Amino acid sequence: MSGHSKWSQIKRQKGVVDARRGQLFTKLGREISVAARQGGADPDSNFRLRLAVQKARDNNMPQDNIERAIKRATGDTEASALTEAAYEGYGPGGTAILVEVLTDNRNRTVADVRNVFSKGGGSLGESGCVAWLFESRGLIIVPVEGQQAEDVALAAIDAGADDVQVEDDAVEVYTKPETLEAVRRALEDGGLPVDSAEVSLVAKSTVPLGEKEAVQTLKLLDRLEELDDVNRVYSNADFPDSVLAAYSGQAV
């Protein structure tokens, strides 16, 4: 499992305080609204909306919130004003970082993103400077609960996964974006719990970091994700297990 994915998984295991969860629900709601605005309000015929709704459910977002977000897609000035953008840059140790945003003011957002990069020991780059280091893939996280990780991995391959990476406590299942939903359904029908499933940008290769750069990068990624307009943050950083273990023990 890549260091960045471990970082994401640790954050889910730690949970979030109410204020951060409220911010997460706001971001998920905006993503649902934009997906519904672009492809229609029916999840059965709108793949992007279907994934956004499932992601909201994975994060325990109430159904009423989900339904309101879909309804806001038509005629809502806030949803109609939101545009998508991506910003690219470099973190400590030369790591690549890609930031996806939903914003109603790109000038404000790029200023906020640049400020976090600068204060975190990184730098904002030009469009295209790191995007080529990532590829779009379906990513499913299956926790290992009372069974062998290797058995989970074999079940994922049988379900149609392209690749798997095994850890002691979870299995990362990689698919083509268009087969993500089918593989997820096959895993769940087979009795395997799914922690999360989404189309993600996955680094083609990773950059190992020393302890100092790893800590700096973790803080930078966290601060980027805390920005209201930021939807997702991707990195090719590979963090030492010792740093991640210390990070997982910190209070949120």
KALINQUI-V661677 format. One record per pair of residues at least 24 apart in sequence whose ideal C-beta (glycine too) atoms are under 10 Angstrom apart, sorted by the first residue. I is the first residue (numbers start at 1). J is the second residue. D is the distance in whole Angstrom. If there is no record, write none. Layout:
BEGIN
I;J;D / I;J;D
END
This chain:
BEGIN
1;141;9 / 1;164;10 / 1;165;5 / 1;166;8 / 1;167;5 / 1;168;10 / 1;169;9 / 1;170;7 / 1;171;8 / 1;172;5 / 2;165;8 / 2;172;8 / 2;202;8 / 2;203;7 / 2;205;10 / 2;206;6 / 2;235;9 / 2;236;8 / 2;237;9 / 2;238;6 / 2;239;9 / 3;95;10 / 3;203;10 / 3;206;6 / 3;207;9 / 3;208;8 / 3;209;8 / 3;214;8 / 3;217;9 / 3;218;10 / 3;235;9 / 3;236;9 / 3;237;6 / 3;238;4 / 3;239;4 / 3;240;8 / 3;241;9 / 3;243;9 / 3;244;7 / 4;95;9 / 4;97;10 / 4;202;9 / 4;203;7 / 4;206;8 / 4;217;9 / 4;218;10 / 4;221;8 / 4;233;9 / 4;234;7 / 4;235;5 / 4;236;7 / 4;237;6 / 4;238;8 / 4;239;7 / 5;139;8 / 5;141;8 / 5;165;8 / 5;167;9 / 5;170;9 / 5;172;6 / 5;200;9 / 5;202;9 / 5;203;10 / 6;167;8 / 6;169;10 / 6;170;9 / 6;172;10 / 6;238;9 / 6;239;7 / 6;241;8 / 6;244;5 / 6;245;10 / 6;247;10 / 6;248;9 / 7;214;10 / 7;217;9 / 7;218;6 / 7;221;7 / 7;222;9 / 7;235;8 / 7;237;8 / 7;239;6 / 7;243;9 / 7;244;6 / 7;247;7 / 7;248;9 / 8;139;10 / 8;141;8 / 8;196;8 / 8;200;9 / 8;221;9 / 8;225;10 / 8;233;9 / 8;234;10 / 8;235;10 / 9;141;6 / 9;143;9 / 9;167;9 / 9;169;8 / 9;170;6 / 9;172;9 / 9;195;8 / 9;196;9 / 9;244;9 / 9;248;9 / 10;218;10 / 10;239;10 / 10;244;6 / 10;245;9 / 10;247;6 / 10;248;4 / 10;249;10 / 10;250;10 / 11;218;10 / 11;221;10 / 11;222;8 / 11;225;9 / 11;247;9 / 11;248;9 / 11;252;8 / 12;58;9 / 12;59;9 / 12;141;8 / 12;143;10 / 12;195;7 / 12;196;7 / 13;143;9 / 13;169;9 / 13;170;10 / 13;195;9 / 13;248;7 / 14;247;9 / 14;248;6 / 14;249;9 / 14;250;8 / 14;251;9 / 14;252;6 / 15;252;7 / 16;59;9 / 16;252;6 / 17;251;9 / 17;252;6 / 20;225;9 / 20;226;8 / 20;252;7 / 21;59;8 / 21;60;8 / 21;61;9 / 23;225;9 / 23;226;8 / 23;227;10 / 23;228;7 / 24;56;9 / 24;59;6 / 24;60;10 / 24;61;8 / 24;225;9 / 25;56;8 / 25;59;8 / 25;60;9 / 25;61;5 / 25;62;8 / 25;65;6 / 25;66;10 / 25;69;9 / 26;65;9 / 26;69;10 / 26;228;8 / 27;56;10 / 27;59;10 / 27;102;8 / 27;225;9 / 27;227;10 / 27;228;8 / 27;229;9 / 27;230;8 / 27;231;6 / 27;232;9 / 28;52;7 / 28;53;9 / 28;55;7 / 28;56;4 / 28;57;10 / 28;58;10 / 28;59;6 / 28;61;6 / 28;65;8 / 28;66;8 / 28;69;8 / 28;231;9 / 29;56;8 / 29;61;8 / 29;65;6 / 29;66;8 / 29;68;7 / 29;69;4 / 29;70;9 / 29;72;8 / 29;79;9 / 30;69;8 / 30;72;9 / 30;78;8 / 30;79;7 / 30;82;6 / 30;102;5 / 30;103;10 / 30;104;10 / 30;228;10 / 30;229;9 / 30;231;8 / 31;55;8 / 31;56;8 / 31;69;8 / 31;82;9 / 31;84;10 / 31;100;10 / 31;102;7 / 31;231;6 / 31;232;9 / 32;56;6 / 32;61;9 / 32;65;9 / 32;66;6 / 32;67;9 / 32;68;9 / 32;69;4 / 32;70;6 / 32;72;8 / 32;73;8 / 32;79;9 / 33;68;9 / 33;69;5 / 33;70;7 / 33;71;9 / 33;72;5 / 33;73;5 / 33;74;9 / 33;76;7 / 33;78;8 / 33;79;4 / 33;80;9 / 33;82;7 / 33;102;9 / 34;69;9 / 34;72;10 / 34;73;8 / 34;79;6 / 34;80;9 / 34;82;6 / 34;83;9 / 34;84;7 / 34;102;6 / 34;231;9 / 35;69;9 / 35;70;9 / 35;73;8 / 36;69;8 / 36;70;5 / 36;71;8 / 36;72;8 / 36;73;3 / 36;74;8 / 36;79;8 / 37;70;10 / 37;72;9 / 37;73;4 / 37;74;7 / 37;75;10 / 37;76;8 / 37;79;6 / 37;80;7 / 37;82;8 / 38;73;8 / 38;84;9 / 39;73;9 / 40;70;10 / 40;73;9 / 40;74;10 / 41;67;10 / 41;70;5 / 41;71;8 / 41;73;6 / 41;74;7 / 42;70;9 / 43;70;8 / 46;70;10 / 47;177;9 / 47;178;8 / 47;180;9 / 47;181;8 / 47;199;9 / 48;199;9 / 49;73;9 / 50;181;7 / 51;138;9 / 51;177;9 / 51;180;7 / 51;181;8 / 51;184;10 / 51;197;8 / 51;198;6 / 51;199;6 / 52;198;9 / 54;180;10 / 54;181;8 / 54;184;8 / 54;194;9 / 54;196;9 / 54;197;7 / 54;198;8 / 55;196;7 / 55;197;8 / 55;198;6 / 55;199;10 / 58;141;9 / 58;194;8 / 58;195;7 / 58;196;5 / 58;197;7 / 58;198;8 / 59;196;8 / 77;104;9 / 78;104;7 / 79;104;10 / 80;104;9 / 81;105;9 / 82;229;9 / 83;109;10 / 84;231;8 / 85;109;7 / 85;110;8 / 85;113;10 / 85;127;10 / 85;229;9 / 85;231;10 / 86;127;8 / 86;128;10 / 86;131;7 / 86;201;9 / 86;231;10 / 86;232;9 / 86;234;10 / 87;112;10 / 87;113;5 / 87;114;8 / 87;117;9 / 87;124;6 / 87;125;8 / 87;127;8 / 87;224;9 / 87;230;9 / 87;233;10 / 88;113;10 / 88;124;8 / 88;125;5 / 88;126;7 / 88;127;7 / 88;128;7 / 88;129;5 / 88;130;5 / 88;131;6 / 88;132;10 / 88;133;9 / 88;134;10 / 88;234;10 / 89;113;8 / 89;114;8 / 89;116;10 / 89;117;5 / 89;118;10 / 89;120;10 / 89;122;6 / 89;123;6 / 89;124;4 / 89;125;5 / 89;126;9 / 89;129;8 / 89;130;7 / 89;220;10 / 89;224;9 / 90;117;8 / 90;121;10 / 90;122;5 / 90;123;5 / 90;124;8 / 90;125;6 / 90;129;8 / 90;130;7 / 91;117;8 / 91;120;7 / 91;121;7 / 91;122;4 / 91;123;9 / 91;207;9 / 91;209;9 / 91;213;8 / 91;216;7 / 91;217;5 / 91;218;10 / 91;219;10 / 91;220;5 / 91;221;8 / 91;224;9 / 91;235;7 / 91;236;9 / 91;237;7 / 92;120;8 / 92;121;5 / 92;122;6 / 92;209;7 / 92;210;9 / 92;212;8 / 92;213;4 / 92;214;8 / 92;215;9 / 92;216;4 / 92;217;5 / 92;218;10 / 92;219;9 / 92;220;7 / 92;237;9 / 93;121;9 / 93;122;10 / 93;207;6 / 93;208;8 / 93;209;5 / 93;210;7 / 93;212;9 / 93;213;4 / 93;214;8 / 93;216;8 / 93;217;7 / 93;237;7 / 93;238;10 / 94;122;10 / 94;207;6 / 94;209;9 / 94;213;9 / 94;236;10 / 94;237;10 / 95;122;8 / 95;130;9 / 95;133;10 / 95;203;9 / 95;206;9 / 95;207;5 / 95;208;10 / 95;209;7 / 95;213;8 / 95;214;10 / 95;216;10 / 95;217;6 / 95;220;9 / 95;221;9 / 95;235;6 / 95;236;6 / 95;237;4 / 95;238;9 / 95;239;10 / 96;125;9 / 96;129;8 / 96;130;4 / 96;131;9 / 96;132;9 / 96;133;5 / 96;134;8 / 96;203;7 / 96;204;10 / 96;205;10 / 96;206;10 / 96;207;7 / 96;234;8 / 96;235;7 / 96;236;5 / 96;237;8 / 97;122;7 / 97;123;10 / 97;124;9 / 97;125;9 / 97;130;7 / 97;217;8 / 97;220;7 / 97;221;7 / 97;224;7 / 97;233;7 / 97;234;7 / 97;235;5 / 97;236;8 / 97;237;8 / 98;125;10 / 98;129;10 / 98;130;6 / 98;131;6 / 98;133;8 / 98;134;6 / 98;201;6 / 98;203;9 / 98;232;8 / 98;233;7 / 98;234;5 / 98;235;8 / 98;236;9 / 99;124;9 / 99;221;10 / 99;224;6 / 99;225;9 / 99;227;8 / 99;229;9 / 99;230;6 / 99;231;8 / 99;232;8 / 99;233;5 / 99;234;8 / 99;235;10 / 100;201;8 / 100;229;10 / 100;230;7 / 100;231;5 / 100;232;4 / 100;233;8 / 100;234;8 / 101;224;10 / 101;227;8 / 101;228;9 / 101;229;5 / 101;230;5 / 101;231;6 / 101;232;9 / 101;233;10 / 102;228;10 / 102;229;6 / 102;230;8 / 102;231;5 / 102;232;10 / 103;227;10 / 103;228;9 / 103;229;4 / 103;230;9 / 103;231;9 / 104;229;8 / 105;229;8 / 106;229;9 / 108;228;10 / 108;229;8 / 109;227;8 / 109;228;9 / 109;229;4 / 109;230;8 / 110;229;10 / 112;223;10 / 112;224;9 / 112;227;5 / 112;228;8 / 112;229;7 / 112;230;8 / 113;224;7 / 113;227;7 / 113;229;8 / 113;230;7 / 113;233;10 / 115;223;9 / 115;227;9 / 116;219;10 / 116;220;7 / 116;221;10 / 116;222;10 / 116;223;5 / 116;224;5 / 116;225;10 / 116;226;8 / 116;227;7 / 116;230;9 / 117;220;7 / 117;223;9 / 117;224;8 / 119;219;9 / 119;220;8 / 119;223;8 / 120;216;7 / 120;217;8 / 120;218;10 / 120;219;6 / 120;220;3 / 120;221;8 / 120;222;9 / 120;223;6 / 120;224;8 / 121;212;10 / 121;213;8 / 121;216;5 / 121;217;8 / 121;219;9 / 121;220;7 / 122;216;8 / 122;217;8 / 122;220;6 / 122;221;10 / 122;224;9 / 130;203;10 / 130;234;9 / 130;235;9 / 130;236;8 / 131;201;8 / 131;234;10 / 132;204;8 / 133;201;9 / 133;203;6 / 133;204;6 / 133;205;7 / 133;206;10 / 133;207;9 / 133;234;9 / 133;235;10 / 133;236;6 / 134;200;9 / 134;201;4 / 134;202;6 / 134;203;6 / 134;204;7 / 134;234;6 / 134;235;9 / 134;236;7 / 135;177;10 / 135;200;10 / 135;201;7 / 135;202;6 / 135;203;8 / 135;204;6 / 136;176;9 / 136;177;5 / 136;199;6 / 136;200;8 / 136;201;6 / 136;202;8 / 137;162;8 / 137;163;9 / 137;174;5 / 137;175;7 / 137;176;7 / 137;177;7 / 137;180;9 / 137;199;7 / 137;200;6 / 137;201;8 / 137;202;5 / 138;162;8 / 138;173;8 / 138;174;7 / 138;175;4 / 138;176;6 / 138;177;5 / 138;178;8 / 138;179;7 / 138;180;3 / 138;181;8 / 138;182;10 / 138;183;7 / 138;184;8 / 138;197;7 / 138;198;8 / 138;199;6 / 138;200;8 / 138;202;9 / 139;172;7 / 139;173;7 / 139;174;6 / 139;175;8 / 139;177;10 / 139;180;8 / 139;196;8 / 139;197;7 / 139;198;6 / 139;199;8 / 139;200;4 / 139;201;9 / 139;202;7 / 140;164;9 / 140;171;9 / 140;172;8 / 140;173;4 / 140;174;8 / 140;175;7 / 140;180;7 / 140;183;6 / 140;184;6 / 140;187;7 / 140;188;10 / 140;192;10 / 140;194;6 / 140;195;8 / 140;196;7 / 140;197;4 / 140;198;8 / 140;200;10 / 141;167;10 / 141;170;6 / 141;171;8 / 141;172;6 / 141;173;8 / 141;193;10 / 141;194;7 / 141;195;4 / 141;196;5 / 141;197;8 / 141;198;9 / 142;170;6 / 142;171;5 / 142;172;8 / 142;173;6 / 142;184;9 / 142;187;6 / 142;188;10 / 142;192;6 / 142;193;7 / 142;194;6 / 142;195;7 / 142;196;9 / 142;197;9 / 143;167;10 / 143;169;7 / 143;170;5 / 143;171;8 / 143;192;9 / 143;193;6 / 143;194;8 / 143;195;5 / 143;196;10 / 144;168;7 / 144;169;6 / 144;170;6 / 144;171;6 / 144;192;10 / 144;193;10 / 145;169;9 / 145;170;10 / 145;192;9 / 145;193;6 / 147;191;10 / 147;192;8 / 151;192;10 / 152;187;9 / 152;190;10 / 152;192;6 / 152;193;10 / 155;186;9 / 155;187;7 / 155;190;6 / 155;191;9 / 155;192;6 / 156;183;7 / 156;186;9 / 156;187;6 / 156;190;9 / 156;192;8 / 157;183;10 / 158;183;10 / 158;186;8 / 158;187;10 / 158;190;8 / 159;183;5 / 159;184;8 / 159;185;9 / 159;186;4 / 159;187;5 / 159;188;10 / 159;189;9 / 159;190;7 / 159;192;9 / 160;186;7 / 160;187;10 / 161;186;9 / 161;187;9 / 163;202;10 / 170;195;7 / 171;195;10 / 172;202;9 / 173;197;8 / 174;200;9 / 174;202;7 / 175;199;9 / 198;232;9 / 200;232;8 / 200;234;7 / 201;232;8 / 201;233;10 / 201;234;5 / 201;235;10 / 201;236;10 / 202;234;8 / 202;236;9 / 203;234;7 / 203;235;7 / 203;236;4 / 203;237;8 / 203;238;9 / 204;236;8 / 205;236;7 / 205;238;9 / 206;235;9 / 206;236;5 / 206;237;7 / 206;238;4 / 206;239;9 / 207;235;9 / 207;236;6 / 207;237;6 / 207;238;6 / 208;237;9 / 208;238;5 / 208;239;9 / 208;240;8 / 209;237;6 / 209;238;6 / 209;239;6 / 209;240;7 / 209;243;8 / 210;240;8 / 210;243;9 / 211;239;9 / 211;240;6 / 211;242;7 / 211;243;6 / 211;246;9 / 212;243;9 / 213;237;8 / 213;239;9 / 213;240;10 / 213;243;9 / 214;238;9 / 214;239;5 / 214;240;6 / 214;242;9 / 214;243;4 / 214;244;8 / 214;246;10 / 214;247;9 / 215;239;9 / 215;240;10 / 215;243;6 / 215;246;8 / 215;247;8 / 217;243;9 / 218;243;7 / 218;244;8 / 218;246;10 / 218;247;6 / 218;250;10 / 219;247;10 / 222;247;9 / 222;252;10
END
